Every structure is written in structure tokens, then in C-alpha cells.
Amino acid sequence: MFYVDNGIMVYVVSKGPEFTDKNGYSNAELHIIYENGTENKKALLRSFVSNLHDSTRYGRMVTEVIDDVMTGTSIEDRVTTGYIYVAKSLSPHPQIASLNNLYKIGFTEKSVEKRLENAESEGTYLYAPVHLVMSFEVKNFSARKLETTLHHYFANRQLDIELLAPSGQSFIPKEWFLVSLEEIKEVIQKIIMELSVR
């Protein structure tokens, strides 16, 4: 799996066994190689993920299939299958506004901004504006399947609530989960890491 961290291409060779760090979080050691040839065999997964999500470092996942890299597939042949995004509701509805760590995990084949622009008129966004928290471009494997995997993983944290649409009709929102942003980041990273080392 390749990544860009602070403008430098990084290749993750392998991931070691998971362990619980001193703060009680799940962590693991990574073996990574930088584009200049230097390597780090004891990089910590949580630190690596944190760097990728640091807006000042412009971290980016380049999720192409390793076989394509090894066989010399050109960058033009790498296909973006879609985007996974995480959004937070800006709904003033008391039943929604009172919930901490409520996020929608979604998928789109077009730009995320385009997908979210009519949020106030769609039940999937609780008929309210949303704030885009983060998004990931997915290449050479199904972004839709990644979304489905995330939904299955967080199934026991799915929001279970019945709301009224502007039309007065009741609806039960889907794809909204009561889970911390940190855990969402970890699980996305874990799934992609597992896909990359298979």
C-alpha cells in the first residue's frame, strides 16, 4: 500500500501484530519505506494514521492494488472507484443535536462536495445540512464494498431513531453511526491495511 505523507511517497511493507499501548488504544508496528530509500521497521500505526489525517501534512492514501505496481501498470490505468466520506449533521433537531459522535459514513462515485450539496432535501442526510469531516479516494478496489464493510463493522452502533420528514412522513435514517471519529479513522485504516497485505 502506498501513501503520500507531507509530499513524500511511503510504501507500507507489512504490519506487525496488534497490541494495546499505554493509553489503552489498539496499535501495531509498521515496516515502511520512503521514496528516498530510507526505511523504518518500527513505525507506529496510530502515529502514521494521525500524520495522514493532519491537514498541514497533506496526507493521502494511494490505494492501488500491489500487483499492478509490481507489473508496471501506469498511473493512467489506475481507476478511482469512488470516495468514502464521513459527515456530521448540523441538524437543529433536539434528537440529533444532542447526540455526540454521530457520523454518517457514505460512498459516492462523483465528487463528495457534489454529493452533499443538496443534503437539506434528502432523508439520507436527515433533511439538514452536514459538515464534511473527512473523505478518502479509493482506487482499484470497490469503494462501495469498502462502505458496506464499514457499515457491517459498525452495525451495532447504528443510529436507531424514527424521525419526521418535512412532508410529515416518518422515516428511519440509515448509514448514521454513534462512534468516535478516531475509531472510524482506525477502522478504515485497518481495513485498507488488511487489503494491502493479503
Backbone as JSON Lines, residues from 0, in Angstrom:
{"i":0,"aa":"M","n":[0.85,-1.19,0.0],"ca":[0.0,0.0,0.0],"c":[0.89,1.24,0.0]}
{"i":1,"aa":"F","n":[0.58,2.18,-0.86],"ca":[1.33,3.42,-0.95],"c":[0.54,4.58,-0.35]}
{"i":2,"aa":"Y","n":[1.28,5.51,0.22],"ca":[0.68,6.7,0.81],"c":[1.56,7.89,0.46]}
{"i":3,"aa":"V","n":[1.0,9.07,0.59],"ca":[1.79,10.29,0.48],"c":[1.69,10.99,1.82]}
{"i":4,"aa":"D","n":[2.83,11.25,2.45],"ca":[2.86,11.93,3.74],"c":[3.79,13.12,3.63]}
{"i":5,"aa":"N","n":[3.22,14.31,3.76],"ca":[4.0,15.55,3.69],"c":[4.77,15.65,2.36]}
{"i":6,"aa":"G","n":[4.12,15.18,1.29],"ca":[4.73,15.27,-0.04],"c":[5.68,14.15,-0.38]}
{"i":7,"aa":"I","n":[5.85,13.19,0.52],"ca":[6.79,12.09,0.28],"c":[6.01,10.78,0.13]}
{"i":8,"aa":"M","n":[6.33,10.01,-0.93],"ca":[5.68,8.72,-1.13],"c":[6.22,7.73,-0.11]}
{"i":9,"aa":"V","n":[5.29,6.98,0.5],"ca":[5.64,5.99,1.52],"c":[4.99,4.66,1.15]}
{"i":10,"aa":"Y","n":[5.76,3.57,1.25],"ca":[5.22,2.24,0.97],"c":[5.19,1.45,2.28]}
{"i":11,"aa":"V","n":[4.02,0.9,2.61],"ca":[3.89,0.06,3.8],"c":[4.16,-1.38,3.4]}
{"i":12,"aa":"V","n":[5.26,-1.93,3.89],"ca":[5.67,-3.29,3.54],"c":[4.85,-4.31,4.31]}
{"i":13,"aa":"S","n":[4.71,-4.08,5.61],"ca":[3.99,-5.05,6.45],"c":[3.52,-4.39,7.73]}
{"i":14,"aa":"K","n":[2.6,-5.08,8.38],"ca":[2.07,-4.63,9.67],"c":[2.27,-5.74,10.67]}
{"i":15,"aa":"G","n":[2.83,-5.41,11.83],"ca":[3.06,-6.39,12.87],"c":[1.8,-6.68,13.66]}
{"i":16,"aa":"P","n":[1.89,-7.58,14.64],"ca":[0.72,-7.91,15.46],"c":[0.23,-6.7,16.25]}
{"i":17,"aa":"E","n":[-1.06,-6.66,16.48],"ca":[-1.64,-5.56,17.24],"c":[-1.36,-5.72,18.72]}
{"i":18,"aa":"F","n":[-1.22,-4.58,19.4],"ca":[-1.03,-4.58,20.85],"c":[-1.75,-3.37,21.43]}
{"i":19,"aa":"T","n":[-1.96,-3.37,22.71],"ca":[-2.59,-2.24,23.39],"c":[-1.51,-1.34,23.95]}
{"i":20,"aa":"D","n":[-1.53,-0.07,23.55],"ca":[-0.48,0.85,24.0],"c":[-0.78,1.36,25.41]}
{"i":21,"aa":"K","n":[0.09,2.21,25.92],"ca":[-0.03,2.68,27.31],"c":[-1.28,3.51,27.55]}
{"i":22,"aa":"N","n":[-1.88,4.02,26.46],"ca":[-3.11,4.8,26.6],"c":[-4.37,3.95,26.42]}
{"i":23,"aa":"G","n":[-4.16,2.65,26.23],"ca":[-5.3,1.74,26.08],"c":[-5.83,1.62,24.67]}
{"i":24,"aa":"Y","n":[-5.11,2.19,23.68],"ca":[-5.55,2.11,22.29],"c":[-4.88,0.93,21.58]}
{"i":25,"aa":"S","n":[-5.58,0.4,20.59],"ca":[-5.01,-0.65,19.75],"c":[-3.95,-0.02,18.85]}
{"i":26,"aa":"N","n":[-2.79,-0.66,18.73],"ca":[-1.71,-0.12,17.92],"c":[-0.96,-1.28,17.28]}
{"i":27,"aa":"A","n":[-0.02,-0.98,16.4],"ca":[0.79,-2.01,15.76],"c":[2.02,-1.34,15.17]}
{"i":28,"aa":"E","n":[3.08,-2.12,14.99],"ca":[4.29,-1.61,14.35],"c":[4.2,-1.85,12.84]}
{"i":29,"aa":"L","n":[4.64,-0.86,12.08],"ca":[4.65,-0.96,10.62],"c":[6.09,-0.96,10.12]}
{"i":30,"aa":"H","n":[6.31,-1.66,9.03],"ca":[7.58,-1.58,8.32],"c":[7.31,-0.72,7.09]}
{"i":31,"aa":"I","n":[7.89,0.48,7.04],"ca":[7.62,1.39,5.93],"c":[8.92,1.8,5.24]}
{"i":32,"aa":"I","n":[8.8,2.07,3.93],"ca":[9.94,2.51,3.14],"c":[9.56,3.82,2.45]}
{"i":33,"aa":"Y","n":[10.43,4.81,2.57],"ca":[10.19,6.11,1.95],"c":[10.77,6.12,0.54]}
{"i":34,"aa":"E","n":[10.29,7.04,-0.29],"ca":[10.72,7.07,-1.69],"c":[12.21,7.33,-1.85]}
{"i":35,"aa":"N","n":[12.86,7.9,-0.83],"ca":[14.3,8.14,-0.92],"c":[15.12,6.92,-0.51]}
{"i":36,"aa":"G","n":[14.42,5.8,-0.18],"ca":[15.11,4.56,0.14],"c":[15.28,4.29,1.62]}
{"i":37,"aa":"T","n":[15.08,5.3,2.47],"ca":[15.19,5.06,3.91],"c":[13.98,4.27,4.38]}
{"i":38,"aa":"E","n":[14.16,3.53,5.47],"ca":[13.04,2.73,5.97],"c":[12.94,2.81,7.48]}
{"i":39,"aa":"N","n":[11.78,2.48,7.98],"ca":[11.5,2.45,9.41],"c":[10.74,1.16,9.68]}
{"i":40,"aa":"K","n":[11.34,0.27,10.46],"ca":[10.71,-1.02,10.75],"c":[9.89,-1.0,12.03]}
{"i":41,"aa":"K","n":[9.85,0.15,12.7],"ca":[9.11,0.24,13.96],"c":[8.2,1.46,14.01]}
{"i":42,"aa":"A","n":[7.68,1.86,12.86],"ca":[6.73,2.97,12.82],"c":[5.43,2.53,13.48]}
{"i":43,"aa":"L","n":[4.83,3.4,14.26],"ca":[3.59,3.04,14.94],"c":[2.37,3.41,14.09]}
{"i":44,"aa":"L","n":[1.45,2.46,13.98],"ca":[0.27,2.64,13.15],"c":[-0.51,3.89,13.51]}
{"i":45,"aa":"R","n":[-0.77,4.12,14.81],"ca":[-1.57,5.27,15.21],"c":[-0.89,6.59,14.82]}
{"i":46,"aa":"S","n":[0.41,6.66,14.96],"ca":[1.14,7.88,14.58],"c":[1.08,8.08,13.07]}
{"i":47,"aa":"F","n":[1.22,6.97,12.34],"ca":[1.18,7.03,10.88],"c":[-0.18,7.52,10.41]}
{"i":48,"aa":"V","n":[-1.24,6.97,10.99],"ca":[-2.61,7.38,10.63],"c":[-2.83,8.84,10.99]}
{"i":49,"aa":"S","n":[-2.35,9.25,12.16],"ca":[-2.5,10.63,12.59],"c":[-1.84,11.59,11.6]}
{"i":50,"aa":"N","n":[-0.66,11.22,11.1],"ca":[0.02,12.05,10.11],"c":[-0.8,12.17,8.83]}
{"i":51,"aa":"L","n":[-1.42,11.06,8.41],"ca":[-2.21,11.1,7.18],"c":[-3.4,12.03,7.3]}
{"i":52,"aa":"H","n":[-3.94,12.16,8.51],"ca":[-5.13,12.99,8.7],"c":[-4.79,14.4,9.17]}
{"i":53,"aa":"D","n":[-3.51,14.71,9.29],"ca":[-3.08,16.05,9.68],"c":[-3.16,16.95,8.46]}
{"i":54,"aa":"S","n":[-4.06,17.93,8.49],"ca":[-4.29,18.77,7.31],"c":[-3.06,19.56,6.9]}
{"i":55,"aa":"T","n":[-2.11,19.76,7.8],"ca":[-0.9,20.52,7.45],"c":[0.12,19.65,6.72]}
{"i":56,"aa":"R","n":[-0.08,18.31,6.74],"ca":[0.88,17.41,6.09],"c":[0.36,16.86,4.76]}
{"i":57,"aa":"Y","n":[-0.9,17.16,4.45],"ca":[-1.5,16.75,3.18],"c":[-1.36,15.25,2.93]}
{"i":58,"aa":"G","n":[-1.67,14.47,3.96],"ca":[-1.59,13.01,3.83],"c":[-2.61,12.48,2.85]}
{"i":59,"aa":"R","n":[-2.25,11.41,2.17],"ca":[-3.15,10.84,1.16],"c":[-2.88,9.35,1.02]}
{"i":60,"aa":"M","n":[-3.96,8.57,0.94],"ca":[-3.82,7.15,0.67],"c":[-3.88,6.93,-0.83]}
{"i":61,"aa":"V","n":[-2.96,6.14,-1.36],"ca":[-2.96,5.78,-2.77],"c":[-3.22,4.29,-2.8]}
{"i":62,"aa":"T","n":[-4.49,3.92,-2.92],"ca":[-4.89,2.55,-2.62],"c":[-4.91,1.64,-3.84]}
{"i":63,"aa":"E","n":[-3.85,1.7,-4.65],"ca":[-3.82,0.82,-5.8],"c":[-3.46,-0.6,-5.39]}
{"i":64,"aa":"V","n":[-3.83,-1.55,-6.24],"ca":[-3.51,-2.94,-5.98],"c":[-2.03,-3.15,-6.18]}
{"i":65,"aa":"I","n":[-1.37,-3.84,-5.23],"ca":[0.08,-4.02,-5.28],"c":[0.5,-4.75,-6.55]}
{"i":66,"aa":"D","n":[-0.28,-5.74,-6.99],"ca":[0.07,-6.48,-8.2],"c":[0.23,-5.55,-9.39]}
{"i":67,"aa":"D","n":[-0.6,-4.5,-9.46],"ca":[-0.5,-3.57,-10.57],"c":[0.81,-2.79,-10.52]}
{"i":68,"aa":"V","n":[1.24,-2.45,-9.33],"ca":[2.51,-1.74,-9.18],"c":[3.66,-2.63,-9.61]}
{"i":69,"aa":"M","n":[3.61,-3.89,-9.16],"ca":[4.7,-4.82,-9.45],"c":[4.78,-5.15,-10.94]}
{"i":70,"aa":"T","n":[3.65,-5.1,-11.64],"ca":[3.67,-5.44,-13.07],"c":[3.82,-4.2,-13.94]}
{"i":71,"aa":"G","n":[3.99,-3.04,-13.31],"ca":[4.27,-1.83,-14.06],"c":[3.06,-1.14,-14.65]}
{"i":72,"aa":"T","n":[1.9,-1.35,-14.07],"ca":[0.71,-0.66,-14.55],"c":[0.93,0.85,-14.41]}
{"i":73,"aa":"S","n":[0.63,1.59,-15.46],"ca":[0.87,3.03,-15.41],"c":[-0.18,3.72,-14.57]}
{"i":74,"aa":"I","n":[0.14,4.92,-14.15],"ca":[-0.78,5.68,-13.3],"c":[-2.09,5.96,-14.03]}
{"i":75,"aa":"E","n":[-2.02,6.04,-15.38],"ca":[-3.24,6.29,-16.15],"c":[-4.21,5.12,-16.06]}
{"i":76,"aa":"D","n":[-3.67,3.9,-15.78],"ca":[-4.51,2.71,-15.71],"c":[-5.12,2.5,-14.33]}
{"i":77,"aa":"R","n":[-4.73,3.29,-13.36],"ca":[-5.29,3.15,-12.01],"c":[-6.65,3.82,-11.97]}
{"i":78,"aa":"V","n":[-7.63,3.1,-11.51],"ca":[-9.01,3.56,-11.61],"c":[-9.56,3.96,-10.25]}
{"i":79,"aa":"T","n":[-10.05,5.19,-10.16],"ca":[-10.74,5.62,-8.95],"c":[-12.15,5.05,-8.99]}
{"i":80,"aa":"T","n":[-12.5,4.25,-7.98],"ca":[-13.83,3.62,-7.95],"c":[-14.84,4.43,-7.16]}
{"i":81,"aa":"G","n":[-14.37,5.42,-6.44],"ca":[-15.29,6.26,-5.67],"c":[-14.62,6.86,-4.46]}
{"i":82,"aa":"Y","n":[-15.44,7.41,-3.6],"ca":[-14.96,8.1,-2.41],"c":[-15.77,7.65,-1.2]}
{"i":83,"aa":"I","n":[-15.08,7.41,-0.11],"ca":[-15.73,7.18,1.18],"c":[-15.66,8.51,1.92]}
{"i":84,"aa":"Y","n":[-16.77,8.92,2.5],"ca":[-16.76,10.18,3.24],"c":[-17.42,10.02,4.6]}
{"i":85,"aa":"V","n":[-17.03,10.87,5.51],"ca":[-17.61,10.9,6.86],"c":[-18.14,12.31,7.07]}
{"i":86,"aa":"A","n":[-19.43,12.41,7.42],"ca":[-20.06,13.71,7.59],"c":[-20.76,13.8,8.94]}
{"i":87,"aa":"K","n":[-20.83,15.01,9.45],"ca":[-21.51,15.27,10.73],"c":[-22.75,16.12,10.45]}
{"i":88,"aa":"S","n":[-23.86,15.76,11.07],"ca":[-25.1,16.5,10.85],"c":[-25.08,17.85,11.57]}
{"i":89,"aa":"L","n":[-25.61,18.86,10.9],"ca":[-25.78,20.18,11.5],"c":[-27.25,20.43,11.83]}
{"i":90,"aa":"S","n":[-28.01,19.34,11.94],"ca":[-29.44,19.44,12.22],"c":[-29.69,20.07,13.59]}
{"i":91,"aa":"P","n":[-30.65,21.01,13.66],"ca":[-31.01,21.6,14.95],"c":[-32.01,20.73,15.73]}
{"i":92,"aa":"H","n":[-32.46,19.65,15.11],"ca":[-33.44,18.77,15.75],"c":[-32.87,18.27,17.08]}
{"i":93,"aa":"P","n":[-33.59,18.45,18.19],"ca":[-33.06,18.07,19.51],"c":[-32.59,16.62,19.61]}
{"i":94,"aa":"Q","n":[-33.31,15.71,18.93],"ca":[-32.93,14.3,18.99],"c":[-31.6,14.03,18.28]}
{"i":95,"aa":"I","n":[-31.23,14.9,17.36],"ca":[-29.97,14.74,16.63],"c":[-28.88,15.6,17.26]}
{"i":96,"aa":"A","n":[-29.19,16.86,17.53],"ca":[-28.2,17.79,18.07],"c":[-27.64,17.35,19.41]}
{"i":97,"aa":"S","n":[-28.42,16.56,20.15],"ca":[-27.97,16.13,21.48],"c":[-27.03,14.92,21.44]}
{"i":98,"aa":"L","n":[-26.84,14.34,20.26],"ca":[-26.02,13.13,20.15],"c":[-24.57,13.47,19.81]}
{"i":99,"aa":"N","n":[-23.68,13.11,20.7],"ca":[-22.26,13.29,20.42],"c":[-21.76,12.13,19.56]}
{"i":100,"aa":"N","n":[-20.74,12.38,18.79],"ca":[-20.12,11.34,17.97],"c":[-21.1,10.65,17.03]}
{"i":101,"aa":"L","n":[-21.99,11.44,16.42],"ca":[-22.91,10.9,15.42],"c":[-22.37,11.27,14.04]}
{"i":102,"aa":"Y","n":[-22.05,10.25,13.24],"ca":[-21.48,10.49,11.91],"c":[-22.15,9.62,10.86]}
{"i":103,"aa":"K","n":[-22.24,10.17,9.66],"ca":[-22.69,9.39,8.51],"c":[-21.46,8.9,7.77]}
{"i":104,"aa":"I","n":[-21.44,7.62,7.45],"ca":[-20.37,7.04,6.65],"c":[-20.99,6.7,5.3]}
{"i":105,"aa":"G","n":[-20.56,7.39,4.26],"ca":[-21.18,7.22,2.96],"c":[-20.19,6.97,1.84]}
{"i":106,"aa":"F","n":[-20.74,6.77,0.66],"ca":[-19.96,6.47,-0.54],"c":[-20.55,7.24,-1.71]}
{"i":107,"aa":"T","n":[-19.7,7.7,-2.59],"ca":[-20.17,8.32,-3.82],"c":[-19.16,8.06,-4.93]}
{"i":108,"aa":"E","n":[-19.65,8.0,-6.15],"ca":[-18.76,7.83,-7.3],"c":[-18.36,9.19,-7.87]}
{"i":109,"aa":"K","n":[-19.14,10.23,-7.54],"ca":[-18.8,11.57,-8.01],"c":[-18.1,12.32,-6.89]}
{"i":110,"aa":"S","n":[-17.9,13.61,-7.06],"ca":[-17.21,14.36,-6.02],"c":[-18.06,14.4,-4.75]}
{"i":111,"aa":"V","n":[-17.39,14.35,-3.61],"ca":[-18.09,14.34,-2.33],"c":[-18.87,15.64,-2.15]}
{"i":112,"aa":"E","n":[-18.26,16.74,-2.51],"ca":[-18.92,18.04,-2.36],"c":[-20.22,18.08,-3.17]}
{"i":113,"aa":"K","n":[-20.19,17.51,-4.38],"ca":[-21.39,17.46,-5.22],"c":[-22.46,16.6,-4.57]}
{"i":114,"aa":"R","n":[-22.03,15.48,-3.97],"ca":[-22.98,14.57,-3.33],"c":[-23.69,15.24,-2.16]}
{"i":115,"aa":"L","n":[-22.98,16.1,-1.44],"ca":[-23.53,16.69,-0.22],"c":[-24.28,18.0,-0.44]}
{"i":116,"aa":"E","n":[-24.24,18.54,-1.65],"ca":[-24.75,19.9,-1.84],"c":[-26.26,20.03,-1.64]}
{"i":117,"aa":"N","n":[-27.01,18.94,-1.77],"ca":[-28.46,19.02,-1.56],"c":[-28.89,18.28,-0.29]}
{"i":118,"aa":"A","n":[-28.0,18.25,0.69],"ca":[-28.26,17.49,1.92],"c":[-29.58,17.85,2.58]}
{"i":119,"aa":"E","n":[-29.94,19.12,2.55],"ca":[-31.15,19.56,3.25],"c":[-32.45,19.01,2.65]}
{"i":120,"aa":"S","n":[-32.36,18.49,1.44],"ca":[-33.57,17.96,0.8],"c":[-33.59,16.43,0.74]}
{"i":121,"aa":"E","n":[-32.61,15.79,1.41],"ca":[-32.52,14.33,1.35],"c":[-32.62,13.69,2.73]}
{"i":122,"aa":"G","n":[-33.45,12.67,2.83],"ca":[-33.62,11.94,4.09],"c":[-32.34,11.29,4.55]}
{"i":123,"aa":"T","n":[-31.5,10.87,3.6],"ca":[-30.26,10.22,3.99],"c":[-29.35,11.14,4.79]}
{"i":124,"aa":"Y","n":[-29.58,12.46,4.66],"ca":[-28.82,13.45,5.43],"c":[-29.68,14.11,6.51]}
{"i":125,"aa":"L","n":[-30.78,13.45,6.85],"ca":[-31.67,13.9,7.92],"c":[-32.34,15.24,7.59]}
{"i":126,"aa":"Y","n":[-32.45,15.54,6.3],"ca":[-33.06,16.79,5.84],"c":[-32.41,18.0,6.52]}
{"i":127,"aa":"A","n":[-31.1,17.98,6.57],"ca":[-30.36,19.07,7.23],"c":[-28.98,19.2,6.59]}
{"i":128,"aa":"P","n":[-28.37,20.36,6.71],"ca":[-27.01,20.5,6.19],"c":[-26.05,19.61,6.98]}
{"i":129,"aa":"V","n":[-24.95,19.26,6.34],"ca":[-23.93,18.44,7.0],"c":[-22.57,19.09,6.84]}
{"i":130,"aa":"H","n":[-21.67,18.71,7.72],"ca":[-20.28,19.17,7.64],"c":[-19.42,17.99,7.24]}
{"i":131,"aa":"L","n":[-18.68,18.12,6.13],"ca":[-17.78,17.06,5.7],"c":[-16.58,17.02,6.64]}
{"i":132,"aa":"V","n":[-16.39,15.89,7.3],"ca":[-15.31,15.75,8.27],"c":[-14.05,15.23,7.59]}
{"i":133,"aa":"M","n":[-14.2,14.2,6.75],"ca":[-13.06,13.66,6.03],"c":[-13.56,12.81,4.87]}
{"i":134,"aa":"S","n":[-12.68,12.59,3.88],"ca":[-13.03,11.73,2.76],"c":[-11.78,11.03,2.25]}
{"i":135,"aa":"F","n":[-12.0,9.9,1.57],"ca":[-10.9,9.08,1.07],"c":[-11.19,8.7,-0.38]}
{"i":136,"aa":"E","n":[-10.21,8.92,-1.25],"ca":[-10.31,8.46,-2.63],"c":[-9.9,6.99,-2.66]}
{"i":137,"aa":"V","n":[-10.72,6.14,-3.25],"ca":[-10.44,4.7,-3.29],"c":[-10.1,4.3,-4.72]}
{"i":138,"aa":"K","n":[-8.96,3.63,-4.89],"ca":[-8.51,3.24,-6.22],"c":[-8.35,1.73,-6.31]}
{"i":139,"aa":"N","n":[-8.81,1.19,-7.43],"ca":[-8.58,-0.2,-7.84],"c":[-9.18,-1.27,-6.94]}
{"i":140,"aa":"F","n":[-10.01,-0.9,-6.0],"ca":[-10.92,-1.87,-5.4],"c":[-12.21,-1.12,-5.06]}
{"i":141,"aa":"S","n":[-13.27,-1.86,-4.88],"ca":[-14.6,-1.27,-4.82],"c":[-14.82,-0.37,-3.6]}
{"i":142,"aa":"A","n":[-15.06,0.9,-3.87],"ca":[-15.38,1.84,-2.79],"c":[-16.73,1.47,-2.16]}
{"i":143,"aa":"R","n":[-17.64,0.95,-2.99],"ca":[-18.95,0.55,-2.46],"c":[-18.8,-0.61,-1.47]}
{"i":144,"aa":"K","n":[-17.92,-1.56,-1.8],"ca":[-17.7,-2.7,-0.89],"c":[-17.02,-2.23,0.4]}
{"i":145,"aa":"L","n":[-16.14,-1.25,0.28],"ca":[-15.5,-0.72,1.47],"c":[-16.55,-0.06,2.37]}
{"i":146,"aa":"E","n":[-17.47,0.68,1.77],"ca":[-18.55,1.29,2.54],"c":[-19.39,0.22,3.23]}
{"i":147,"aa":"T","n":[-19.74,-0.84,2.5],"ca":[-20.54,-1.93,3.07],"c":[-19.82,-2.58,4.23]}
{"i":148,"aa":"T","n":[-18.52,-2.79,4.08],"ca":[-17.71,-3.39,5.15],"c":[-17.73,-2.52,6.39]}
{"i":149,"aa":"L","n":[-17.61,-1.21,6.2],"ca":[-17.65,-0.28,7.33],"c":[-19.01,-0.31,8.02]}
{"i":150,"aa":"H","n":[-20.07,-0.36,7.24],"ca":[-21.42,-0.41,7.81],"c":[-21.62,-1.69,8.61]}
{"i":151,"aa":"H","n":[-21.11,-2.8,8.1],"ca":[-21.22,-4.07,8.84],"c":[-20.42,-4.0,10.14]}
{"i":152,"aa":"Y","n":[-19.24,-3.41,10.06],"ca":[-18.36,-3.33,11.23],"c":[-19.03,-2.53,12.35]}
{"i":153,"aa":"F","n":[-19.71,-1.45,11.98],"ca":[-20.33,-0.58,12.99],"c":[-21.83,-0.84,13.15]}
{"i":154,"aa":"A","n":[-22.32,-1.99,12.7],"ca":[-23.76,-2.28,12.71],"c":[-24.39,-2.13,14.09]}
{"i":155,"aa":"N","n":[-23.65,-2.53,15.12],"ca":[-24.22,-2.45,16.48],"c":[-24.2,-1.03,17.04]}
{"i":156,"aa":"R","n":[-23.64,-0.07,16.29],"ca":[-23.64,1.33,16.71],"c":[-24.5,2.2,15.81]}
{"i":157,"aa":"Q","n":[-25.26,1.56,14.93],"ca":[-26.09,2.33,14.01],"c":[-27.18,3.08,14.77]}
{"i":158,"aa":"L","n":[-27.41,4.32,14.35],"ca":[-28.45,5.14,14.96],"c":[-29.81,4.47,14.79]}
{"i":159,"aa":"D","n":[-30.53,4.33,15.89],"ca":[-31.85,3.69,15.86],"c":[-32.88,4.72,16.33]}
{"i":160,"aa":"I","n":[-33.43,5.43,15.37],"ca":[-34.33,6.53,15.71],"c":[-35.33,6.72,14.56]}
{"i":161,"aa":"E","n":[-36.53,7.15,14.9],"ca":[-37.54,7.45,13.88],"c":[-37.77,8.95,13.87]}
{"i":162,"aa":"L","n":[-37.66,9.55,12.69],"ca":[-37.8,11.0,12.55],"c":[-38.93,11.33,11.58]}
{"i":163,"aa":"L","n":[-39.32,12.58,11.56],"ca":[-40.34,13.04,10.63],"c":[-39.7,13.86,9.51]}
{"i":164,"aa":"A","n":[-40.04,13.51,8.28],"ca":[-39.59,14.28,7.13],"c":[-40.41,15.56,7.04]}
{"i":165,"aa":"P","n":[-39.96,16.55,6.26],"ca":[-40.74,17.78,6.1],"c":[-42.17,17.52,5.6]}
{"i":166,"aa":"S","n":[-42.35,16.4,4.9],"ca":[-43.68,16.04,4.39],"c":[-44.6,15.51,5.49]}
{"i":167,"aa":"G","n":[-44.02,15.25,6.67],"ca":[-44.8,14.69,7.77],"c":[-44.73,13.18,7.85]}
{"i":168,"aa":"Q","n":[-44.08,12.55,6.85],"ca":[-43.95,11.1,6.83],"c":[-42.76,10.69,7.69]}
{"i":169,"aa":"S","n":[-42.93,9.62,8.46],"ca":[-41.84,9.17,9.32],"c":[-40.82,8.36,8.51]}
{"i":170,"aa":"F","n":[-39.58,8.4,8.95],"ca":[-38.53,7.61,8.3],"c":[-37.47,7.24,9.33]}
{"i":171,"aa":"I","n":[-36.77,6.16,9.04],"ca":[-35.68,5.71,9.91],"c":[-34.38,5.89,9.13]}
{"i":172,"aa":"P","n":[-33.5,6.79,9.56],"ca":[-32.26,7.04,8.82],"c":[-31.3,5.85,8.9]}
{"i":173,"aa":"K","n":[-30.55,5.68,7.82],"ca":[-29.54,4.62,7.79],"c":[-28.18,5.27,7.54]}
{"i":174,"aa":"E","n":[-27.15,4.5,7.73],"ca":[-25.77,4.95,7.47],"c":[-25.29,6.01,8.45]}
{"i":175,"aa":"W","n":[-26.01,6.17,9.58],"ca":[-25.56,7.07,10.65],"c":[-25.16,6.21,11.85]}
{"i":176,"aa":"F","n":[-24.0,6.54,12.43],"ca":[-23.45,5.69,13.48],"c":[-22.97,6.53,14.67]}
{"i":177,"aa":"L","n":[-23.17,5.99,15.86],"ca":[-22.71,6.63,17.09],"c":[-21.35,6.04,17.43]}
{"i":178,"aa":"V","n":[-20.32,6.66,16.91],"ca":[-18.96,6.14,17.06],"c":[-18.0,7.32,16.97]}
{"i":179,"aa":"S","n":[-16.89,7.24,17.67],"ca":[-15.94,8.35,17.66],"c":[-15.23,8.45,16.31]}
{"i":180,"aa":"L","n":[-14.87,9.66,15.95],"ca":[-14.15,9.89,14.7],"c":[-12.83,9.13,14.7]}
{"i":181,"aa":"E","n":[-12.19,9.08,15.85],"ca":[-10.92,8.37,15.97],"c":[-11.09,6.89,15.61]}
{"i":182,"aa":"E","n":[-12.17,6.29,16.08],"ca":[-12.39,4.87,15.78],"c":[-12.71,4.65,14.3]}
{"i":183,"aa":"I","n":[-13.47,5.56,13.71],"ca":[-13.75,5.46,12.28],"c":[-12.45,5.48,11.49]}
{"i":184,"aa":"K","n":[-11.56,6.42,11.83],"ca":[-10.27,6.51,11.15],"c":[-9.49,5.21,11.3]}
{"i":185,"aa":"E","n":[-9.47,4.68,12.52],"ca":[-8.72,3.45,12.79],"c":[-9.26,2.28,11.98]}
{"i":186,"aa":"V","n":[-10.58,2.15,11.93],"ca":[-11.18,1.01,11.23],"c":[-10.97,1.12,9.73]}
{"i":187,"aa":"I","n":[-11.11,2.31,9.16],"ca":[-10.85,2.5,7.74],"c":[-9.41,2.11,7.43]}
{"i":188,"aa":"Q","n":[-8.49,2.6,8.25],"ca":[-7.08,2.29,8.06],"c":[-6.84,0.8,8.19]}
{"i":189,"aa":"K","n":[-7.45,0.18,9.18],"ca":[-7.26,-1.26,9.42],"c":[-7.74,-2.08,8.23]}
{"i":190,"aa":"I","n":[-8.92,-1.74,7.7],"ca":[-9.46,-2.48,6.56],"c":[-8.56,-2.34,5.35]}
{"i":191,"aa":"I","n":[-8.11,-1.12,5.08],"ca":[-7.25,-0.9,3.92],"c":[-5.9,-1.58,4.1]}
{"i":192,"aa":"M","n":[-5.38,-1.54,5.32],"ca":[-4.11,-2.23,5.6],"c":[-4.26,-3.73,5.37]}
{"i":193,"aa":"E","n":[-5.37,-4.3,5.83],"ca":[-5.59,-5.74,5.65],"c":[-5.71,-6.09,4.17]}
{"i":194,"aa":"L","n":[-6.37,-5.23,3.41],"ca":[-6.48,-5.47,1.97],"c":[-5.12,-5.4,1.3]}
{"i":195,"aa":"S","n":[-4.27,-4.5,1.79],"ca":[-2.98,-4.28,1.13],"c":[-1.96,-5.37,1.41]}
{"i":196,"aa":"V","n":[-2.11,-6.1,2.51],"ca":[-1.1,-7.11,2.85],"c":[-1.58,-8.52,2.56]}
{"i":197,"aa":"R","n":[-2.74,-8.67,1.95],"ca":[-3.24,-10.0,1.6],"c":[-2.44,-10.57,0.46]}
